Amino acid sequence: MRIVQAELINRPEQWLKLIELAHRMAAGFTFVRVDFYALPRVVFGEMTLSPGAGNSLFEPVGKDLEIFKIFLT
């Protein structure tokens, strides 16, 4: 594996506000990714309710069916 050193990116000025809003919007969810645009003002982007945009494979095989059954009950 080749590791490339990347430039550090500074946090936006609204960093603390973004964290506060993300915590408030994520309350009550087991998993959610909250996206914002840090423009001169904070703009909401989207909330994603599954990791990997729902395209992640489950291991071991059959685990996805086990998890799916949880949502049926």
C-alpha positions as CSV (number, residue, x, y, z in Angstrom):
1,M,0.0,0.0,0.0
2,R,1.3,3.4,-0.9
3,I,0.7,6.2,1.5
4,V,0.6,9.7,0.1
5,Q,1.0,12.7,2.4
6,A,-1.9,15.1,1.9
7,E,-2.2,18.8,2.8
8,L,-4.1,19.5,6.0
9,I,-7.3,21.4,5.4
10,N,-8.3,24.0,8.0
11,R,-11.6,23.7,9.7
12,P,-14.3,26.1,8.5
13,E,-15.0,29.1,10.7
14,Q,-18.5,27.7,11.4
15,W,-17.0,24.4,12.7
16,L,-18.6,24.5,16.2
17,K,-22.0,25.5,14.7
18,L,-21.8,22.6,12.2
19,I,-21.1,20.2,15.0
20,E,-23.9,21.5,17.1
21,L,-26.4,21.3,14.2
22,A,-25.3,17.8,13.3
23,H,-25.8,16.6,16.9
24,R,-29.3,18.2,17.0
25,M,-30.3,16.8,13.7
26,A,-28.9,13.3,14.4
27,A,-30.7,13.0,17.7
28,G,-32.9,9.9,17.8
29,F,-31.2,8.1,14.9
30,T,-29.1,4.9,15.4
31,F,-26.9,5.9,12.5
32,V,-27.0,9.0,10.3
33,R,-24.5,11.1,8.4
34,V,-25.4,14.8,8.3
35,D,-23.9,16.8,5.5
36,F,-23.6,20.6,5.3
37,Y,-22.0,23.2,3.1
38,A,-19.8,25.6,4.9
39,L,-20.3,28.6,2.7
40,P,-20.3,32.1,4.2
41,R,-23.4,30.8,5.8
42,V,-24.2,27.2,6.9
43,V,-26.4,25.3,4.3
44,F,-27.9,21.9,5.0
45,G,-27.0,19.2,2.4
46,E,-28.6,15.9,3.3
47,M,-29.0,13.1,5.8
48,T,-27.8,9.6,4.9
49,L,-29.3,6.8,6.9
50,S,-27.0,4.0,5.8
51,P,-23.2,3.7,5.6
52,G,-21.7,3.2,2.2
53,A,-24.8,4.7,0.6
54,G,-26.5,1.4,1.1
55,N,-24.1,-0.4,-1.2
56,S,-21.8,-2.0,1.4
57,L,-21.6,-5.8,1.4
58,F,-22.4,-7.7,4.5
59,E,-20.1,-10.3,5.9
60,P,-20.7,-13.1,6.7
61,V,-23.1,-13.8,3.9
62,G,-26.7,-13.8,5.2
63,K,-26.0,-11.1,7.8
64,D,-27.9,-8.6,5.6
65,L,-31.1,-10.8,5.8
66,E,-30.7,-11.0,9.6
67,I,-30.5,-7.2,9.9
68,F,-33.4,-6.7,7.4
69,K,-35.6,-8.9,9.6
70,I,-35.0,-6.4,12.5
71,F,-36.7,-3.7,10.4
72,L,-39.7,-5.9,9.7
73,T,-40.5,-6.3,13.4
